[in-house]
């Protein structure tokens, strides 16, 4: 005899295509469903409600099905509290711990639904002093009370925004100049809205920003307070400083695009110059570094985080080579973010996407469509991709926002 569960979901189920995903998931996981109740929202702002009876042949298949449905916003009708289990050893959660999504999540404790703080994907939920928090496995400590199983958990997927049609074109490949200009205007409007709401605009940038001539417009955006933090790897900072000190990027002259004689050494000369100064801020303070993205960050007191990798040259003295510390530093700057601009960096863009809750908007700009697709397929309707040259995009964006 099949096992049965009653689940319910509430939200913009139809126009966000969540309901069809729910039905498809039940069938995919060898289950059956029966709609017991459905109420459609009568206005733009009113949510719909779905109550569903699901069946599965075995207990394991039911648990798999419920796990998938939970991520789509379906919670068991059972209103019992979330089950907790104490951690025995540091870094070791119970084997059946609940692994979070990037969507808004609530857990039930003392017959009350409480919001989970610091929402991110692939984390545990810890309850302490009547509050719930997302914690990475490496942050779990002996004695922590961790949510296990799937009872007493409610996930609220992010609904598509009501003005989504004006922004939906950005989800497709961008080819014509007119479409890029339209995408830029929409991004500029988002930046203005984010600033007006008192939220942070974070820029995640790769070295292609320098190679494609984006240093000037990105510097202007920083000067005019359109950037609240810069997250990058060692390469972005190195090539920006190489450009500022020696006029080349990867040994190629910025003035005419020709190879500089012995220019392949220039990025190492740039790193060496910063070591002589002690750090990027000291290079600015001492007058050695007078232009560029890193210079503008220091002058405008915009925090920057440079995360290292195995392939880095040098790296710069400001680069964080401990990956755990780099992750923590990124996460700290992402707190309070309303908009993230990802500019030509697959590695760091995807990493940042994994750290963010689903309601933070992400605009990913890259000439490679695969990068924009990877970021926009994170499971949130708030990530969009623009396939175009990063330098062109930044130039048009600076012009649209009228910054120099």
N, C-alpha and C positions, 0 to 999 in steps of 0.2 A: 504494500500500500504506500502511495506517495506521501511524503511529508508536506505539510502545508504551513504557510506563514501569511500573515496580513501585513502589508506595507502601505505607507502613504507618502505622497509627495505634494509639495505646494510651491507655486511660483509661476513664472511665465513658461509653462510647459510646452505650449504649442509653437509660439513664434521663435522660441529658442531651440526647437526640435528635440527637446529632452524626452517628450513622451514617446516618440517613435524609437529613440535610443533605448528607453526602458523596455518596450515590447520586444525589440530586436535582441536585447541582452538576455531576456528570459528564454527565448527560443534558442539562442546560441549556446546557452549553458544547460541544454537538455531539460528545460522546465516548461511548465504550462502556466498560463495566467487567465484570470477572470476578473474583469472590471466590476467591482462592487459599487463604486460610486465615482462620478466625475462631474465636477462643476467648472464651467469655463468662465474666466474673468469677463465681466461685461463691459469694462472700460480699459483704457490703456494702462492704468495704474493698478487695476485689481488683479490679483493672482488667480490662477486656476488651482483646483484641488483634485487629486487622484487617489482613490483607495483601491488597492489591488490585492487579490488573493493569488499567491504563487505556489506552485507545487514542484517538487523535485524528487527523483527516485530514491536518493540516499542522503544521509546526513552530511557527508562530505560535499556532495554536489549542491545541497542547499546552502551550506556555508560559503562555497565559492560564489553561488548566485547572489546571496545576500551581500557579500563583499563588493561585488560589481555594482549592484543596485544602490548600495550606500553612497558610492561615488557619484551617482546620478541624482542624489537627493532623496532616495527612497529610504525611509526609516521604518523599522518594525513598529507595529502599533502598540506593542508591549511597552508600557511606560515605567519599566523598572529602571533603577539607577545604573549608571555605567559600572562595570565590574573593575575593581582595582586589584593589583597585586604588587607587593613590595619587591624592590630590587635587592638581590642578594649581594651582587658585586658591582663595582664601578664598571661602566660601559656595557653591562650585560643586562638587557631588558628581558622580561619573560618571553618565551618563545612565541606565544600567541598575542604579543602586543599589537595594538591597532596602529597601522602605518598610515599617516595622514596624506590627504591630497592638498592641493593649493587653494581649495575653496573654503569659504567661511564654514566653520565647524562649531557645533555646540555639544556639550556633554551634560548628561543629567546627573545631578548630585543633590541628595537630600530633597528629592522630588522637585527640583528646580533646574531649568535649562540655563547653563552658563556658557558664555562665549569663550572660545579658546583664543588665547593671546599669542602674538608672534607667529601667525599662521604661515606655514610653508609646507611643501610636499616632503614626503619621505622622512617624517619625524615621529617621535613618540608623543603622547599626551600625558603630562604629569599634573596631578591635582595636589595643591598645597594651599592651606589656609583659605579654603573656599574658592580658589581661583584655579584656572586650567591654563597650561602653557605648552607650546610645542618645544620639544627639545631633541637635538640630534643625538644619535646613539653615543657619541663620544662625550656628551654632556650629562649622561645619566649617571647617577651616583647611588651607592648602596643606601637603602632606606627610602628612596623615592617611591611614591605610589603611582604606578603606571596603569593607564587604561588598557584592558585586554578584551579580546572578543569584539563583538559588534553591537552589543546591547547598550542602550542609553547613549547612542551617538547619533547626531543629526548633521548631515552635510547639506549646505545650501549652495548649489552651483550658481555661478555668475550668469545672470540673464543678459541677453543681447540688449544693448542700449537702444532707446526709442529713436535716437537720431542715427542709427547705424547705417541707413541707406546712403547718407551723405559721406560715409567713411568706408563703405564696403568695397569700393573700387580698389582700395589699397591692398586688399587681400589677394588680388590677382596680380599677374605679372605686369609691370609698367614698361611700356615701350616708347610711346611717343612723348615728345617734349611737353605737349599740352597736358598730358596726364600727370607727368612729374610735377609740373607747376601747380596743378590742382592738389596733388598730394602734399606739396610743400605748404600751400595755403592752409590746408586742413591741420597740418602739424603745427604751424604757427598759431592757429586758433587754439589748439589744445594746450600749447605752452602758456598762452595768455590766461586761459581758464585755470590752469594748474596754479599759476602764480596768484591769481585772484582768490583762489580757494585756500591759500596759505600752505600749499603742499610743495614738496621738493621736486625739482627736475634733475634727474641724474643722467649723466652721459657715460656710456660705456664705449670706449674707442680703441680701435686697432691702428697699427702703423700705416695702413692704407690711407688714413686721414692725411698724413704727411705726404705720402707718395702722390696723391691725387690733387694736391694743392688746397687742402682744406684747413691748413693752419690759420690763415688769415681770418676766414669767417668764424671758425670755432673760437679763436681768440676774442673776436668782437662779441660773440654771444656771452663769453665769460665776463668780459669787461662790463657788459650791460645787464648783469645779474640774471641771465637766463639759464645759468648752470649752477646748481647747488653742491654738486660733488662730481668728481671725475674718477671713474674706475677703469683701469687699463692694465696692460702687461708691461714688462720691461721694454719691449720693442717700441711702443708708442713714445715713451719718454726719451729713449735713446735717439730715435730718428728725429724727433722734434728738436732736441738739443743739438744734434748734428746739423740740422738745417739752420738753426739760429746762430751757431758758432762758425760753421764752415760753408754754409750755403748749398749743401748737398743733402741728398736723402738716399741712403744705400750707395753713396759714391756718385750719384747722378746729380749734375748741377740743376738746381731749381730754376735758374734763369733761362737756360736754353735746352734742357733735357739731354745734354751730352755727358759722356763719362768723364769725370775728373781724373787726371793722372794720379795714380796711386790712391784713388778715391775709396777703394775697398777698405782702406785703413781708417777712414774718417769716423766711423761709428765708434771704433775703439779710442780714437783721440778724444771724442766727445765724452765717453765714459771716464777716461783718464782726467779730463779737465774738471769734471764734477768731483772726482776723488780728491784732487788737489784743493778744491774749495771745501770739501767735507760733506756736502749735501746739496740738493737742488735749492732749498731756501737760502743757504749760505752763498751759493753762486749768484743768486739774485741780489741778495743784500750787499755782496761785495762788488757788484757791477760786472761780473764776468758773463752772466746770462742776462740779456736785455730785451729779448723778444721771444715769441713763441707761446705755445699752449701752456707749458709748465711755468713759464715766467708769469703769464697772466693769472694762473691759479694762485701763485704765491702772492702777487700784488693785490689780488682781490680777496685774499684769505678764503679761497675756495678749497676745501679739503680734497686731497687726491690720495688714491690707494693704488700702488703699483705692485701687482702680484707676479711673482717669478714663475719660471718653468724650467724644465730640464735642459732646454736648448739655449737658455739665455747666455749672452756674452757679458762679461763683467761679473755680475750685473751691477747696475747703479747702486750706490750706497743706500738709497731710499727704498729699494725693492725689498719686499717681504718674501723671503725664500721659504719660510715655513708655511705650508699650504693650509694648515688648520688656522694659523694666525691670519693668513690672508683672507680666508673665508669669513672669519669673524669680523675683520676690518671692513670687508665689503658689506656684510649684513648690517653692521652698525650704521654705515652711510645710507643704506636703503630704507632705514626706518623713517616713516613719514613721507615716503615717495608717492607722488601722484602720477608721474610720467617718467618713463625711462626711454632714452634714445640710444639705440644700439647701432654703432657706426662701424661697419667693416671689421667685425671680430667675431668669428664663429665660437671660439673657445670661451671667451669671457661673456658673450651674449647668452649662450646656453646656460652657463654657470649662474649668471644673474637671474635668468628666467626661473631656474630651479629654486632660487631663494625667495622669490616673490609670491605673495598671495595673488589670487586670480583677478582681483578687482583693480590692480594697478595696471594702467595702460602701458603697453610696450610698442614702440615704433622701431622696427628693425630695418635698417638701410644697408643693402649690400648688392654688389654687381652680380653675385652668385645667387641664383634663385633658391638653391638648396639651403642656404643659410637662413634666409627669410622664412622658408617653409619650416625648417626645424624649430625655429623660435615660435612661430605662429601656431604650430601644432602642439603646444604645451598643454592644451586642455582648457584654454580660456578664450572667451570671445573678445578679450580686450587686447590681444596681440595682433598686430598687422604687419605685413611685410611690404617694403618698397624696393623694387629691383631697379637700381640705377647706380650711377657713379657717385661715390660718397662725396667727393670734392664738389661736383656739380650741385648735389643736393644741399650741402652746407652753404655754398655761395648763394643759391636761390633763397634759402631759409633766412640768411642774414639780410638779404635785400628786402625780403617780405617783412621782416621785423624792423627794418630800417635802422640797423646797427652797423657801425663802422669801426 
